[in-house]
Amino acid sequence: MIDFSTRPTRAVLDALGSPDKKLKIIHIAGTNGKGSTAEFFTEILVAAGKRTGTFTSPEVYCYYDQFRIDNVPIAPSVFDGYRAATERFSASDFEKDAAAAIAAFAGEGCEWAVIECGMGGLNDATNAIYKKELAVITSVSLEHTAYLGGTVEEICAHKAGIIRDCPAIINAHQSVEARRFFKDYEFADKIDAIFDGGFVYGGKRFALKAEGCLQPHNAACAIEGARILGIDESAIYKGIANCRPRGRLEIFGVDGREYVLDGAHNPAAFEPLAEYLHSRDCKRTVIFGCLNDKDIDGNLSKIVADEIIAVACPGARARTLEDTYAHCRKQFGKKRTLKVASVTQALEKADGEIVVVCGSFTLLKGALKWIEKRR
C-alpha cells in the first residue's frame, strides 16, 4: 500500500525557499477533466497577459510537456536544473516533479500557477502548497478505490481536501452522489446550449475548438472560476476559443483517414469518445491497451468499434497483451478482434476510415510519432 502524505513535498518546498508562496495558485482535483480544465484556465490567464506556469500529469507525449510556462514546455536544460535540486530529498518521483515544477514557475517569474492533482486531493503531493486563490473540482467518479475509498462520497471527500481557505468551483457534470456532497459550493451550471463549434453559457456564446461532449462543461468551470478571480471577460472568451487539449479526443487527418488520440482510461472518461464514434457512419478501428490497475471491462463496454486491435502498453504497469486480447475478444468477439505487439504495428494494420488509439496515455507518444511521419 502506498503511503500518501503531503509532508515530503512540503519539506522539499520549504528547503527550496517556499516558492509556492510567491505564486497565485489554481488547484484542480477530480476524476476526469482535470487536464482539460487546467488547459482552459491556462489559456485564459495567458490571454489576460498573466505569466502562468502549468503542472499536469501524467505526461501525454513528452515528459517535459508536464511543466509549461505560458503553455510552452520549459526547456529541458532549464527544468532539469530545478529537478536536480530535489534529488537530495527522500521523496517519490511525483513529489519531486511537483516541487520542481513549483520552484521553476517561481524562479522563472510566473505570477500564476495552475496545478493538477495526481491522485485524490487531500493527501496528494500537490496539496502541500501553502495557499491557493481557487480550488476546482472536476467530474468525480470511482477511481483508485484501494486508496480513495469504494464509494463516490468517499472519493469526493478526498477531492474536497484541496479546498482550504479559498473559493471553490465545481464542474456541473457530476453524479447525484457528487452533487449531494458538494451542495454547499458553487457549480458551473449555466450551459444553455451546445452547438457545433461552441456553446452558450449564461446567455453568452463561446467559440470552442476542444473536441468532446464534456468539454463545454470543463470550459464552463474555467469560465466561472476565472470570473471569481476577476479575470477580464474578453480574456476569458479568447482563452476558451484558443484551447485545444492534447491527447483528449485529439484528431489528426492523414491521407484521407482520420486518427483520434484519446488518453481515456476509465469508463467515465470514455463517454465523449463513445459519443463521437456513435456519430461517425464509417468503419471504426479502435487500437486499445490498458494498465493493470484500470477497469478494462468497464472501459471496453464504452467503446464503439467495427474492429478492435489489442496492444501492449509500454511500461511495467501494463496489462499483458494476451490478457488485453482476451478481454477485447470477450467484448467484441473473435471475428472483430485482432492483436499485435505495439501501437505502431497496430496503426500499420488498421484499415478503418477512422482509427482511434485509446485506453492509456502511455500509448499516445508512439502513435503521434507514427502519425507525424506521415503528415
Long-range contacts (C-beta under 8 A, 24 or more apart in sequence): 1-146, 1-147, 2-147, 4-119, 4-120, 4-123, 4-124, 4-147, 5-123, 6-123, 6-124, 6-125, 6-127, 6-128, 7-128, 8-89, 8-90, 8-91, 8-92, 8-95, 8-125, 9-91, 9-95, 9-98, 9-99, 9-125, 9-126, 9-128, 10-128, 11-89, 11-91, 12-86, 12-89, 12-91, 12-95, 12-96, 12-99, 13-99, 13-102, 13-103, 13-128, 13-129, 13-130, 15-89, 16-85, 16-86, 16-99, 16-103, 18-130, 19-102, 19-103, 19-105, 19-106, 19-107, 20-102, 20-106, 20-113, 20-128, 20-129, 20-130, 20-131, 21-130, 21-131, 22-106, 23-53, 23-102, 23-105, 23-106, 23-110, 23-111, 23-112, 23-113, 24-111, 24-112, 24-113, 24-133, 25-112, 25-113, 25-114, 25-115, 25-129, 25-131, 25-132, 25-133, 26-112, 26-113, 26-114, 26-115, 26-132, 26-133, 26-134, 26-136, 26-225, 26-229, 27-115, 27-117, 27-126, 27-127, 27-129, 27-132, 27-134, 27-135, 27-136, 27-162, 28-114, 28-115, 28-116, 28-117, 28-135, 28-136, 28-137, 28-138, 29-117, 29-120, 29-121, 29-124, 29-135, 29-136, 29-137, 29-138, 29-158, 29-159, 29-161, 29-162, 30-117, 30-136, 30-137, 30-138, 30-139, 30-140, 30-159, 30-171, 31-138, 31-139, 31-140, 31-141, 31-142, 31-143, 31-155, 31-159, 31-266, 31-268, 31-269, 32-138, 32-139, 32-141, 32-214, 32-266, 32-268, 32-269, 33-138, 33-139, 33-171, 33-173, 33-214, 33-217, 33-218, 33-221, 34-116, 34-117, 34-138, 35-60, 35-116, 35-245, 35-247, 35-248, 36-210, 36-212, 36-215, 36-218, 36-243, 36-245, 36-248, 37-136, 37-138, 37-171, 37-218, 37-221, 37-222, 38-114, 38-115, 38-116, 39-71, 39-210, 39-243, 39-244, 39-245, 39-246, 40-210, 40-218, 40-219, 40-221, 40-222, 40-223, 40-239, 40-240, 40-243, 41-114, 41-136, 41-222, 41-225, 41-226, 41-239, 42-68, 42-70, 42-71, 42-114, 42-239, 42-243, 43-71, 43-238, 43-239, 43-240, 43-242, 43-243, 44-222, 44-223, 44-226, 44-231, 44-235, 44-236, 44-238, 44-239, 44-240, 45-112, 45-114, 45-226, 45-231, 45-235, 45-239, 46-70, 46-71, 46-239, 47-234, 47-235, 47-236, 47-238, 47-239, 47-242, 48-231, 48-232, 48-235, 48-239, 49-235, 50-111, 50-112, 51-109, 51-110, 51-111, 51-112, 52-110, 52-111, 52-112, 52-113, 52-114, 53-101, 53-102, 53-104, 53-105, 53-108, 53-110, 53-112, 53-113, 53-114, 54-113, 54-114, 54-115, 55-97, 55-98, 55-101, 55-102, 55-105, 55-113, 55-114, 55-115, 55-116, 55-126, 56-116, 57-94, 57-97, 57-116, 57-118, 58-361, 58-362, 59-361, 59-365, 60-246, 60-247, 60-263, 60-361, 60-364, 60-365, 61-246, 61-247, 61-364, 61-365, 61-368, 62-365, 65-246, 66-97, 66-101, 67-97, 67-100, 67-101, 67-104, 69-104, 69-105, 69-108, 69-110, 74-104, 74-108, 78-104, 78-108, 79-104, 82-107, 92-125, 94-118, 94-125, 95-125, 98-125, 98-126, 98-128, 99-125, 102-129, 117-159, 117-162, 119-144, 119-147, 119-148, 120-144, 120-147, 120-148, 120-155, 120-158, 120-159, 120-161, 121-158, 121-159, 121-160, 121-161, 121-162, 122-157, 122-158, 122-159, 122-160, 122-161, 122-162, 123-158, 123-161, 124-161, 124-162, 127-161, 127-162, 131-164, 131-165, 131-166, 132-162, 132-164, 132-165, 132-166, 133-166, 133-167, 133-229, 134-166, 134-167, 134-168, 134-169, 134-225, 134-228, 134-229, 135-162, 135-163, 135-164, 135-166, 135-167, 135-168, 135-169, 136-168, 136-169, 136-170, 136-171, 136-221, 136-222, 136-225, 137-162, 137-163, 137-168, 137-169, 137-170, 137-171, 137-182, 137-185, 138-171, 138-218, 138-221, 139-171, 139-173, 139-174, 139-178, 139-214, 139-217, 139-268, 140-174, 140-175, 140-178, 141-175, 141-178, 141-266, 141-267, 141-268, 142-266, 143-266, 144-293, 151-177, 152-177, 152-178, 152-181, 153-177, 153-180, 153-181, 156-181, 156-182, 157-181, 167-228, 169-221, 169-224, 169-225, 169-228, 170-221, 171-217, 171-218, 171-220, 171-221, 172-217, 172-220, 172-221, 173-214, 173-217, 186-224, 186-228, 188-217, 188-220, 188-221, 188-223, 188-224, 188-225, 190-220, 190-224, 191-216, 191-217, 191-220, 204-237, 206-237, 206-240, 206-241, 207-237, 207-240, 207-241, 208-240, 208-241, 208-243, 209-241, 209-242, 209-243, 209-244, 210-243, 210-244, 210-245, 210-248, 210-249, 211-248, 211-249, 211-250, 211-251, 211-272, 211-276, 212-248, 212-249, 212-272, 212-273, 212-276, 213-271, 213-272, 213-275, 213-276, 214-271, 214-272, 215-245, 215-272, 219-243, 247-361, 247-364, 249-273, 249-276, 252-371, 252-375, 254-371, 254-374, 254-375, 255-374, 257-352, 257-353, 257-354, 257-355, 258-353, 258-354, 258-355, 259-347, 259-354, 259-355, 259-356, 259-357, 259-367, 259-371, 260-354, 260-355, 260-356, 260-357, 260-358, 261-356, 261-357, 261-358, 261-364, 261-367, 261-368, 261-371, 262-356, 262-357, 262-358, 263-358, 263-360, 263-361, 263-364, 264-299, 264-358, 264-359, 265-290, 265-291, 265-294, 265-299, 265-359, 265-360, 265-361, 266-294, 266-295, 266-298, 266-299, 267-295, 267-298, 267-299, 267-301, 267-302, 270-299, 270-302, 270-303, 270-358, 271-302, 273-302, 273-303, 273-356, 273-358, 274-302, 274-303, 274-304, 277-303, 277-304, 277-305, 277-354, 277-356, 278-304, 280-353, 280-354, 282-352, 282-353, 282-354, 283-307, 283-351, 283-352, 283-353, 283-354, 284-352, 284-353, 284-354, 284-356, 285-309, 285-350, 285-351, 285-352, 285-354, 285-355, 285-356, 286-355, 286-356, 286-358, 287-311, 287-343, 287-346, 287-347, 287-350, 287-355, 287-356, 287-357, 287-358, 287-363, 287-367, 288-324, 288-328, 288-358, 288-359, 289-313, 289-318, 289-319, 289-324, 289-343, 289-359, 289-360, 289-362, 289-363, 290-318, 290-319, 290-324, 290-327, 290-359, 290-360, 291-315, 291-317, 291-318, 291-319, 291-360, 291-362, 292-317, 292-318, 292-319, 293-317, 294-319, 294-359, 294-360, 296-324, 296-327, 297-327, 297-330, 297-331, 299-359, 300-327, 300-328, 300-331, 300-332, 301-331, 303-331, 303-358, 305-332, 305-336, 305-356, 306-336, 306-352, 307-336, 307-337, 307-338, 307-350, 307-351, 307-352, 308-332, 308-336, 308-337, 308-338, 309-337, 309-338, 309-339, 309-340, 309-346, 309-349, 309-350, 310-337, 310-338, 310-339, 310-340, 311-339, 311-340, 311-341, 311-342, 311-343, 311-345, 311-346, 311-363, 312-341, 312-342, 313-359, 313-360, 313-362, 313-363, 314-362, 314-363, 314-366, 315-362, 318-360, 318-362, 342-366, 343-367, 343-370, 344-369, 344-370, 347-371
